Amino acid sequence: MPNLSAMTTEDTTLSPGDLPASGIGGWLLLLAVGIVIAPINAGLSLLGIWQKVFASGLFAQLTNPADPDYNPLWRVVFLSEILFHATLMLALLVLAVLFFNHHRSVPKFYFAISLVSALFIAADFLAVRSLVPDALLLTDAMLKTLLGVAISLGVWTPYLFLSERAQLTFVR
């Protein structure tokens, strides 16, 4: 990479390849697509949980002390899932705004969302496993979610912290 500060007035022609990469391009373009889609997916997930748990009457059934499958932990699990997905959707919308405004907090905010998501998934899995020990919990949807969180933490988070493009893009 050329030393731009050492250039003289005779060196007035720079090719685009001489300048460091910045802006939403390259691999950040792929991440941008994911950041646009993520709040939509979180909203659809929230709607799915609402329909499956509340609209179906499952919440009323499993949180009723007269029901044979009653366990007070069900209320905590269901309400925490709704609260988490609603908060996640809002956090992802904030992330999208920060991302497209090139805010310097994007790498840390992205990492925080990814880490909290991973921790919530683990806690939720353990809670449901304790309530229904024989249930098949590693469904295709759960494996897809785990893969997404693994890619988020293992690929995109380091990229946001270490890549030159990300460091030159998220500066405001």
N, C-alpha and C positions, 0 to 999 in steps of 0.2 A: 504494500500500500504506500502511495507516495506521501511524502511529508508536505502537506499543504501549506504550512506556515513558512517553509523554506523556499517556496516557489518565487521566482522573480517575475517581473512584468513581461518578460519574453515568453514565459510558460503559460500562455493564456488559453491554450486548448487542452481541455480535459475531456477524456472520453468517459462515458457513463460507467465503465468498468473501473475507473480510477477512484471513484467516490465510494465511501463505505455504504453498504446497504442499510437503508432505513425505510420506515413506512410499512404499511400493511401490505406485504408482498411475500414472495417466497413461501416458506413453511407457515408463516403467520397467516397467510390467506386461508390455508386449510383450517387452522385453529379458529379463524374468524367465522367460517361456516359453522363450525361446532358451537361457537359462542352464540350465534344467532338461533340455532336450533335448540340449544339446551333449555332455555326458559319455556319454550313450547312443549318440549318433552316433560318438563317438570309439571307444567300445568295439566297436561294430559294424564300424567301419573296421579296427580292430586284428584282429578275428576274420576279416574278409575277407582281409586281407594274410596272416595266418597260413595260412588255407586255400589261397589262391592260390599262395603261395610255398613254404611248408614242407610242408603236408599233401599237396600235389600232386607233390612231389619235385623241383620246379623249383630250389630252393635247392641240393639235393645235385647236381643236374646242372650248373648254371652255376658252381658253386664247385669243381668237380672238374677238376684240371689236365689230365686225359685227354680231356675233352669239347672238341669243336671250338669251341664258343661260350664257353669259359672266359675269364674275365677276373677278376683278383683284386679289382677294384673292385666286382664283384657282391656279394661278401660284405659289404663296407662298406655298400653301398646297402641291401641287405635288412635287415641288422641295425640300421642307423640308422633305417629306417622303423619297425621293430618297437619300438625303444627310444623313438623320438619319440612314436608313438601311445600307448604305455603311459604315458609321462610326461604327455602331453597329457591323457589321460583322468583321471589323478590330479590334475593342476593344475585341470582344469575342475570336478572334485568339490570341491576346496578353494575355488575361486571361488564355487561355489553356496553353500557354507556361509558364506563371508564375506558374500556378497550378501544372504542372508536374515537374517543377523545385523547387517546395516547397518554393516559394518565400514568404517572410513575408508580402508582400503587398496584397496577395490574398484576405483576408477578406474585406479590405477597397475597393479594386478595384471591387470586386464582388458587394459590396453594392452600389458603385457609379454607376455601369452599371445598376443595378436593379432600383435604384431611378430615374436615368435619363430616363430610359425606361418608368417607371410609369408616370413621368411628361410629357413626350412626348406623350404618349397615351392619357392622359387627354386633353392636348392642341389640339392635332389633332382631337379628338372626338368633342371638343367644336367648333373648326373651321369648320369642315364639317357640324356639326349640324346647325351652323349659315348660311351656304350656302344652305343646303337642309333640312329645318326644318321637312319635312314630311317623310324623308327617314328612313328606318329601319336600324339602325346602330349597334344595339346589336345582331349581327348575331352569329352563332355558332363559327365562326372563332374569332370574337372579344371576346366572352365569354371565349374561350380557352386561348387567349392571356392574358386576365385579370386574369384568374385563375393562369396561369404560373407566372405572375408578383407578385401576392399575395403570392404564395408559395415561390417564391424567396425572397421576403422581410420578410415574416412572419415566414418562417421555416429555409431556408438555411442561410440567413444572420445571424440570432442569433446563429445558430449552428456553423458557422465559427468563430464567435467572442467568444463563450462561451464554446465550447466543449474542453475537454482536448486533444483529438486526434488532432483536428485542431491546437490547440496552440503548440503541440509538432511536428506537421508536417511542418507547414509553418514558418520556422525559418531562411532560408537563406537570 
